[in-house]
Amino acid sequence: KYGQGFAKPSKRTLRQVRVEKGNRLVSPADLHKLLKHAGPQMKAMILLGLNAGLGNTDVALLPIKAIDFKRKWLSYPRPKTAIVREVPLWDRTVKALRAAIDARPAEQSEEAAGLVFIGPRGQTYVGGHKGYRVHQEFQRVTIKAGVDRNFYDLRRSFQTIGEEAGDAVAVAAIMGHAPRSDDMASVYRQRVSTERLLAVVQRV
């Protein structure tokens, strides 16, 4: 009925698009520019994207109870896969999270209750009437900073630099990737040690 308009692009086409987009890493210089122009909430979002590989929906739905400020630790199931991520947090990330929570406006909806990030009008950053999107707010910051990147590029950067620690399993654990159905090692693996997770985060 609809012809080929809704056909999934081929793998070759997807690879070609990635090549055309070029390298999407966020450089240290661009990161500092973004942080300089970001408000308290977006600054914490940016650091979570790079420190923990969190994406747009991840930060938008992040509950305060997922953060252990004393241990400097994040325990948070990824909304997309329901896989629990255990992530050591940098000191600067914890500091930014405290500032973001202190700066958050009053909650104006049940959906916003208990979330770390709340939009200027008291709504969540996803869904809801007049809800503010992480992507939209991040783009406003990139324009001010003169940086051509999107929020998911922070997650791409975490994956790329994190792999340099030489522990792909620990990177995947932090990213919340769902294992392949034939990956029996992931079925039997009961945990990834704190030391391995720290090594990845420290490398980034």
Secondary structure, DSSP 8 states (H G I E B T S, - for coil): --TTTT----HHHHHHHHHHH------HHHHHHHHHH--HHHHHHHHHHHHH---HHHHHT-BGGGEETTTTEEEEE-TTT--EEEEE--HHHHHHHHHHHHH-----SGGGTTBS---TTS--SSSSTT---HHHHHHHHHHHHT----THHHHHHHHHHHGGGS-HHHHHHHHT----TT-HHHHH-----HHHHHHHHHH-
